Amino acid sequence: MFEKVNGKVVKVNVAMAGGVVARNGAMLFYTGDVSFAPHQVPGAQGMGGMGGLMGLAGRAMAGEHERTMLAQGNGEVHYGFAGLEVHVVHMQPGAALRVEASRLLANTAGLQSSVVSVMSSGGGGGGGGGLMGALRGAASGALTGQGMFTTQLSGQGAAVLLAHGGFLELQVGGPNPIVVDPQAFVAAYGNVQTELKSALSWRDAVGRGSGEAMQLHCVGQGVVYVQASEEKL
């Protein structure tokens, strides 16, 4: 499937991959007979036209989704974006990859894709449900830069991640959670549950950096990918 050419570029045989979905502007060059068409992630539309809180959630979901293109045909395409580091994740059935759309370069088209909430269902700091939970979710996104929603991929195939300054792979599964600065978080793969917690009161969090105000707790079994930078993509 995807093969790294160097630390910032991957190449892929489109026919062997069964089609490739990549963010708009990621295609560097290709050889062969390849066609490109706009592609839409399921769940990224449909709520944006609604009013009130549901409209806010819909716009957040739409904002999570980067514009993408579907490549099909017979040929080889080289992908890269903004000189960022790339990392290939080979996915197996039964495991999910959660990654912000801004940090996803490309994936094989056979993977199932959806937009899901990043807030924990357990309520241990995620803000709970209802109006207050949604408002705290929006506030968390404003503080951390991570947003209320994230992209989830599942199935068998491969995906390519983007990061500033290289990747760290952190194994999740020990007795203690892996605690990550949300701005350094890239993706989680496997059976990993993430929970966004406030390290300070909401009043004290104003004006502080995301690592001081909010922390992403990761538990379960799998891998968390972290970039060596807090710079947004």
Secondary structure, DSSP 8 states (H G I E B T S, - for coil): -EEEEETTEEEEEHHHHT-EEEETT-EEEEEEEEEEEEE--TTSSSSTT--HHHHHHHHHHHHH---EEEEEEEEEEEE--TT-EEEEEEE-TT-EEEE-GGGEEEEETTSEEEEEE-S-TT-SSS--SHHHHHHHHHHHHHHHS--SEEEEEESSEEEEEEESS-EEEEEE-SSS-EEE-TTTEEEEEEEEEEEEEESS-HHHHTTS-HHHHEEEEEEEEEEEEEES-----
